[in-house]
Amino acid sequence: MRSLVLKAYEQIRESGEIRLFKSYRDDYEDGKQMRDFVYVKDIVNWMWFVYKNSHIKSGIYNMGFGRARTWIDLATAIFNSLDREVNIHFIEMPEKIKNQYQYFTEAKMKRLFQQKLPTPQWPLEPAVEDYVVNYLEKNYEYI
C-alpha cells in the first residue's frame, strides 16, 4: 500500500486540497474518525531492536504510536509541513465500505513494551514533517 501521507501530499500538489471521507455516525464529526498513525522509522527501529535482542519472545505484536489521532490532525500536519493553509474537502464514502469502515483504531502496545522494546519516537506532526520535507519534497523516485 502507498503511504497515506504520500496520497494526501499528491492531492495537495494537484488540487490544493485534501479529500477526506464524511462521517456517517453521529458520534464522529467529519474528519474526526481516528487512526493510530505510526511512522515507518519507529517500525524499523523496533524491527532492528528485535533482530539485535534474542530474548524477545516470538509472536504477533501490535505496533503503532499507541494513541489514536484524527484524519484532520493528519491533514493539518501535512498542510503545515508544506506551509500552506489547511483546505479539507469532505467527500462521500463509497457504499461498499460504509458498513465496514472503522471509525477508531488504536494499537494496544502493552505486549510490545513488556518485551522492553523502546517507546515510539516519532509523534504525528514531527513524523509527517520529516517525511514531507526530507523525502517527498526531494522527489525521491522510490517513494
Backbone as JSON, one array per atom type, in Angstrom:
{
  "sequence": "MRSLVLKAYEQIRESGEIRLFKSYRDDYEDGKQMRDFVYVKDIVNWMWFVYKNSHIKSGIYNMGFGRARTWIDLATAIFNSLDREVNIHFIEMPEKIKNQYQYFTEAKMKRLFQQKLPTPQWPLEPAVEDYVVNYLEKNYEYI",
  "N": [[0.83, -1.19, 0.0], [0.39, 2.28, -0.61], [1.74, 5.11, 1.07], [-0.33, 6.97, 3.27], [0.21, 9.62, 3.72], [1.71, 10.27, 1.47], [-0.26, 9.97, -0.55], [-2.05, 12.01, 0.22], [-0.36, 14.22, 0.07], [0.11, 14.3, -2.7], [-2.49, 14.91, -3.54], [-2.75, 17.51, -2.5], [-0.72, 18.85, -3.93], [-1.75, 18.61, -6.52], [-4.38, 19.69, -6.42], [-4.63, 21.48, -4.32], [-6.02, 20.81, -2.09], [-7.14, 18.43, 0.41], [-8.92, 15.44, 0.28], [-11.22, 14.0, 2.35], [-13.11, 11.33, 3.85], [-16.56, 11.74, 4.6], [-18.28, 11.49, 7.73], [-20.47, 8.94, 8.85], [-21.63, 8.45, 11.18], [-23.17, 9.51, 14.16], [-21.62, 9.95, 16.41], [-19.13, 10.72, 15.57], [-17.67, 13.46, 14.09], [-17.27, 14.8, 10.75], [-14.15, 13.89, 9.44], [-13.13, 13.38, 11.92], [-12.8, 10.78, 12.47], [-10.72, 8.2, 13.76], [-7.29, 7.14, 13.8], [-4.44, 5.13, 14.57], [-1.73, 6.39, 13.8], [1.48, 5.55, 12.65], [4.93, 6.07, 12.26], [7.13, 4.87, 9.77], [9.79, 4.84, 10.5], [9.77, 4.35, 13.26], [8.78, 1.73, 13.25], [10.85, 0.38, 11.87], [12.91, 0.82, 13.7], [11.98, -0.74, 15.87], [12.0, -3.29, 14.66], [14.73, -3.63, 14.16], [15.64, -3.59, 16.79], [14.47, -5.96, 17.76], [15.8, -7.81, 16.14], [18.43, -7.54, 17.11], [18.18, -8.44, 19.72], [17.96, -11.31, 21.2], [16.38, -12.24, 23.26], [13.75, -11.53, 22.94], [10.46, -12.61, 22.8], [9.0, -14.75, 20.43], [6.24, -13.9, 18.36], [3.08, -12.23, 17.71], [2.84, -8.8, 17.53], [1.29, -5.73, 18.36], [1.94, -2.79, 16.66], [2.15, 0.54, 16.81], [1.62, 4.03, 17.32], [0.35, 4.17, 19.64], [-1.58, 5.9, 20.34], [-4.52, 7.15, 19.23], [-5.3, 9.36, 16.56], [-6.95, 12.04, 14.79], [-8.16, 12.15, 11.36], [-8.22, 14.73, 10.51], [-6.18, 15.84, 12.07], [-3.96, 14.58, 10.86], [-4.16, 15.58, 8.21], [-3.86, 18.34, 8.71], [-1.25, 18.4, 9.7], [0.17, 17.74, 7.39], [-0.44, 19.9, 5.64], [0.7, 21.97, 7.21], [3.39, 21.21, 7.14], [3.97, 21.81, 4.56], [3.72, 24.46, 4.6], [1.22, 25.66, 4.06], [-2.19, 26.83, 3.86], [-4.74, 25.11, 5.61], [-6.9, 23.03, 3.84], [-9.54, 21.26, 3.52], [-11.67, 18.97, 1.98], [-14.66, 17.35, 2.3], [-15.78, 14.21, 1.31], [-18.17, 11.89, -0.11], [-18.44, 8.63, 1.23], [-17.58, 5.58, -0.31], [-20.22, 3.33, -1.08], [-19.73, 0.58, -0.78], [-17.94, 0.33, 1.33], [-19.03, 1.57, 3.53], [-20.43, 0.17, 5.61], [-18.47, -1.3, 6.84], [-16.42, 0.34, 7.57], [-13.88, 1.45, 9.72], [-14.08, 3.43, 12.5], [-12.47, 4.01, 14.6], [-9.24, 3.18, 15.48], [-6.66, 1.85, 17.43], [-3.51, 0.99, 18.51], [-2.83, -1.46, 20.88], [-0.32, -1.47, 23.01], [0.85, -2.87, 25.09], [1.87, -5.56, 25.21], [4.08, -5.39, 23.5], [5.7, -3.54, 24.86], [6.15, -4.95, 27.19], [8.14, -6.61, 26.43], [10.27, -5.02, 26.56], [10.79, -3.3, 24.46], [11.65, -0.2, 22.87], [9.89, 2.93, 23.39], [7.75, 4.56, 20.96], [9.27, 7.04, 18.88], [8.48, 9.04, 17.2], [6.15, 11.27, 17.1], [3.02, 12.26, 15.55], [3.04, 14.91, 14.16], [5.89, 15.74, 13.97], [6.79, 13.46, 12.58], [5.34, 13.48, 10.15], [6.26, 15.93, 9.13], [9.02, 15.36, 8.82], [8.92, 13.32, 6.86], [7.59, 14.61, 4.7], [9.18, 16.97, 4.21], [11.86, 16.02, 4.08], [11.82, 13.87, 2.34], [9.51, 13.58, 0.46], [9.4, 16.17, -0.68], [11.85, 16.2, -1.84], [11.66, 14.67, -4.03], [12.25, 11.85, -4.32], [12.62, 8.97, -6.27], [11.75, 6.43, -5.46], [9.72, 6.52, -3.65]],
  "CA": [[0.0, 0.0, 0.0], [1.09, 3.55, -0.61], [1.62, 5.92, 2.26], [-1.44, 7.91, 3.32], [0.78, 10.97, 3.61], [2.05, 10.46, 0.06], [-1.51, 10.2, -1.29], [-2.55, 13.35, 0.57], [0.62, 15.15, -0.49], [-0.18, 14.41, -4.14], [-3.75, 15.64, -3.68], [-2.47, 18.93, -2.25], [0.06, 19.36, -5.05], [-2.59, 18.66, -7.72], [-5.63, 20.46, -6.3], [-4.6, 22.43, -3.21], [-6.88, 20.33, -1.01], [-7.16, 17.01, 0.76], [-10.27, 14.89, 0.32], [-11.44, 13.02, 3.42], [-14.47, 10.79, 3.9], [-17.54, 12.22, 5.57], [-18.66, 10.51, 8.74], [-21.87, 8.52, 8.79], [-22.03, 8.12, 12.56], [-23.42, 10.72, 14.94], [-20.59, 10.14, 17.45], [-17.89, 11.19, 14.94], [-17.83, 14.51, 13.09], [-16.47, 14.6, 9.54], [-12.71, 14.03, 9.63], [-12.73, 13.08, 13.3], [-12.53, 9.36, 12.6], [-9.39, 8.16, 14.36], [-6.35, 6.06, 13.5], [-3.17, 5.14, 15.28], [-0.72, 6.57, 12.76], [2.84, 5.26, 13.12], [5.94, 6.37, 11.24], [7.92, 3.71, 9.41], [11.06, 4.88, 11.23], [9.55, 3.65, 14.52], [8.66, 0.3, 12.94], [12.2, -0.1, 11.56], [13.63, 0.82, 14.97], [11.56, -1.94, 16.62], [12.47, -4.49, 13.97], [16.17, -3.69, 14.42], [15.77, -3.95, 18.2], [14.15, -7.4, 17.87], [16.9, -8.52, 15.49], [19.63, -7.5, 17.96], [17.9, -8.92, 21.08], [17.43, -12.67, 21.08], [15.47, -12.55, 24.36], [12.39, -11.16, 22.56], [9.64, -13.78, 22.52], [8.36, -14.79, 19.13], [4.8, -13.69, 18.44], [2.48, -11.12, 16.98], [2.8, -7.61, 18.38], [0.74, -4.5, 17.81], [2.91, -1.7, 16.53], [1.53, 1.81, 16.46], [2.13, 5.04, 18.24], [-0.32, 3.91, 20.91], [-2.54, 6.97, 20.59], [-5.28, 7.46, 18.02], [-5.42, 10.77, 16.16], [-7.97, 12.21, 13.75], [-7.72, 12.41, 9.99], [-7.98, 16.18, 10.44], [-4.83, 16.04, 12.6], [-3.01, 14.18, 9.82], [-4.24, 16.55, 7.12], [-3.29, 19.61, 9.19], [0.21, 18.23, 9.77], [0.71, 17.78, 6.03], [-0.51, 21.29, 5.19], [1.69, 22.74, 7.97], [4.72, 20.85, 6.63], [4.11, 22.48, 3.27], [3.49, 25.88, 4.87], [0.01, 26.02, 3.32], [-3.43, 26.89, 4.61], [-5.48, 23.84, 5.62], [-8.02, 23.03, 2.91], [-10.08, 19.9, 3.53], [-12.96, 18.79, 1.33], [-15.22, 16.07, 2.72], [-16.44, 13.53, 0.2], [-18.98, 10.73, 0.22], [-17.74, 7.35, 1.37], [-18.16, 4.58, -1.21], [-21.24, 2.47, -0.45], [-19.22, -0.76, -0.47], [-17.17, 0.3, 2.59], [-19.73, 2.28, 4.61], [-20.82, -0.71, 6.72], [-17.3, -1.92, 7.47], [-15.42, 1.36, 7.86], [-13.51, 1.54, 11.13], [-14.04, 4.82, 12.93], [-11.44, 4.17, 15.64], [-8.26, 2.11, 15.67], [-5.54, 2.27, 18.29], [-2.7, -0.17, 18.88], [-2.6, -1.76, 22.3], [1.12, -1.69, 22.97], [1.32, -3.48, 26.34], [2.68, -6.75, 24.95], [5.33, -4.93, 22.91], [6.52, -2.91, 25.89], [6.55, -6.0, 28.14], [9.38, -7.18, 25.91], [11.28, -3.97, 26.75], [11.06, -2.54, 23.25], [11.58, 1.23, 23.16], [8.65, 3.63, 23.03], [7.88, 5.24, 19.67], [9.99, 8.31, 18.96], [8.02, 9.96, 16.16], [4.74, 11.69, 17.13], [2.44, 12.54, 14.23], [3.48, 16.13, 13.48], [7.29, 15.65, 13.53], [6.93, 12.38, 11.6], [4.84, 13.98, 8.87], [7.18, 16.96, 8.64], [10.23, 14.7, 8.36], [8.62, 12.61, 5.62], [7.28, 15.57, 3.64], [10.29, 17.87, 3.91], [13.13, 15.34, 3.78], [11.67, 12.81, 1.34], [8.59, 13.9, -0.63], [9.8, 17.42, -1.34], [13.12, 15.96, -2.54], [11.31, 13.91, -5.23], [12.89, 10.55, -4.44], [11.83, 8.18, -7.21], [11.29, 5.16, -4.9], [8.68, 6.75, -2.64]],
  "C": [[0.87, 1.25, 0.0], [0.81, 4.3, 0.69], [0.42, 6.86, 2.17], [-0.95, 9.35, 3.16], [1.15, 11.26, 2.16], [0.79, 10.74, -0.76], [-2.05, 11.6, -1.04], [-1.65, 14.43, -0.01], [0.34, 15.38, -1.98], [-1.48, 15.16, -4.39], [-3.53, 17.15, -3.5], [-1.72, 19.54, -3.43], [-0.81, 19.53, -6.31], [-3.76, 19.64, -7.61], [-5.64, 21.51, -5.2], [-5.47, 22.02, -2.03], [-6.64, 18.86, -0.73], [-8.63, 16.6, 0.82], [-10.33, 13.8, 1.39], [-12.88, 12.55, 3.39], [-15.3, 11.49, 4.96], [-17.78, 11.11, 6.58], [-20.14, 10.17, 8.57], [-22.33, 8.01, 10.15], [-22.15, 9.43, 13.33], [-22.33, 10.99, 15.97], [-19.23, 10.55, 16.88], [-18.23, 12.27, 13.91], [-16.98, 14.16, 11.87], [-15.0, 14.84, 9.84], [-12.21, 13.7, 11.02], [-12.68, 11.57, 13.56], [-11.07, 9.25, 13.02], [-8.6, 6.92, 13.98], [-5.12, 6.23, 14.36], [-2.07, 5.19, 14.22], [0.67, 6.32, 13.36], [3.8, 5.48, 11.95], [6.78, 5.13, 11.0], [9.26, 3.69, 10.16], [10.92, 4.23, 12.61], [9.45, 2.14, 14.3], [10.05, -0.3, 12.67], [13.04, -0.17, 12.84], [13.27, -0.41, 15.8], [12.07, -3.22, 15.97], [13.97, -4.68, 14.21], [16.42, -4.12, 15.86], [15.52, -5.45, 18.39], [15.29, -8.22, 17.27], [18.12, -8.62, 16.41], [19.43, -8.11, 19.35], [17.2, -10.27, 21.02], [16.45, -13.03, 22.2], [14.0, -12.23, 24.03], [11.63, -12.43, 22.19], [9.0, -13.65, 21.15], [6.86, -14.57, 19.31], [4.34, -12.55, 17.57], [2.32, -9.96, 17.95], [2.12, -6.46, 17.64], [1.84, -3.46, 17.77], [2.17, -0.48, 16.01], [2.18, 2.87, 17.32], [1.51, 4.84, 19.62], [-1.33, 4.97, 21.28], [-3.23, 7.33, 19.28], [-5.37, 8.96, 17.82], [-6.42, 10.87, 15.02], [-7.33, 12.39, 12.37], [-7.47, 13.91, 9.8], [-6.59, 16.5, 10.99], [-3.78, 15.7, 11.54], [-2.99, 15.2, 8.69], [-3.58, 17.88, 7.51], [-1.78, 19.52, 9.24], [0.83, 18.3, 8.38], [0.69, 19.21, 5.49], [0.54, 22.15, 5.9], [3.1, 22.46, 7.47], [5.02, 21.53, 5.3], [3.93, 23.99, 3.38], [2.33, 26.41, 4.04], [-1.17, 26.08, 4.27], [-4.13, 25.53, 4.51], [-6.72, 23.99, 4.74], [-8.51, 21.6, 2.76], [-11.45, 19.9, 2.89], [-13.47, 17.4, 1.73], [-16.06, 15.48, 1.6], [-17.25, 12.34, 0.72], [-18.11, 9.48, 0.3], [-18.38, 6.36, 0.38], [-19.11, 3.63, -0.47], [-20.66, 1.13, 0.01], [-18.39, -0.81, 0.82], [-17.88, 0.94, 3.77], [-20.01, 1.39, 5.82], [-19.64, -1.35, 7.43], [-16.21, -0.93, 7.85], [-15.15, 1.42, 9.36], [-13.34, 3.0, 11.51], [-12.97, 5.06, 13.99], [-10.54, 2.94, 15.63], [-7.13, 2.67, 16.52], [-4.8, 1.01, 18.75], [-2.59, -0.29, 20.39], [-1.16, -2.26, 22.38], [1.69, -2.45, 24.17], [2.25, -4.66, 26.09], [4.06, -6.38, 24.39], [6.25, -4.38, 24.0], [6.92, -3.89, 26.99], [7.84, -6.66, 27.71], [10.53, -6.17, 25.94], [11.69, -3.28, 25.44], [10.9, -1.06, 23.56], [10.22, 1.83, 22.76], [8.84, 4.31, 21.67], [8.48, 6.63, 19.84], [9.46, 9.39, 18.02], [6.53, 10.26, 16.3], [4.29, 12.16, 15.74], [3.06, 13.76, 13.53], [4.96, 16.08, 13.08], [7.52, 14.56, 12.48], [6.49, 12.85, 10.22], [5.8, 15.02, 8.3], [8.47, 16.35, 8.11], [10.01, 14.05, 7.0], [8.39, 13.59, 4.46], [8.52, 16.36, 3.23], [11.53, 17.13, 3.43], [13.03, 14.24, 2.72], [10.77, 13.24, 0.18], [9.0, 15.16, -1.38], [11.12, 17.27, -2.09], [12.92, 15.11, -3.79], [12.09, 12.61, -5.41], [12.02, 9.64, -5.3], [11.25, 6.91, -6.6], [10.25, 5.33, -3.8], [7.32, 6.67, -3.29]]
}
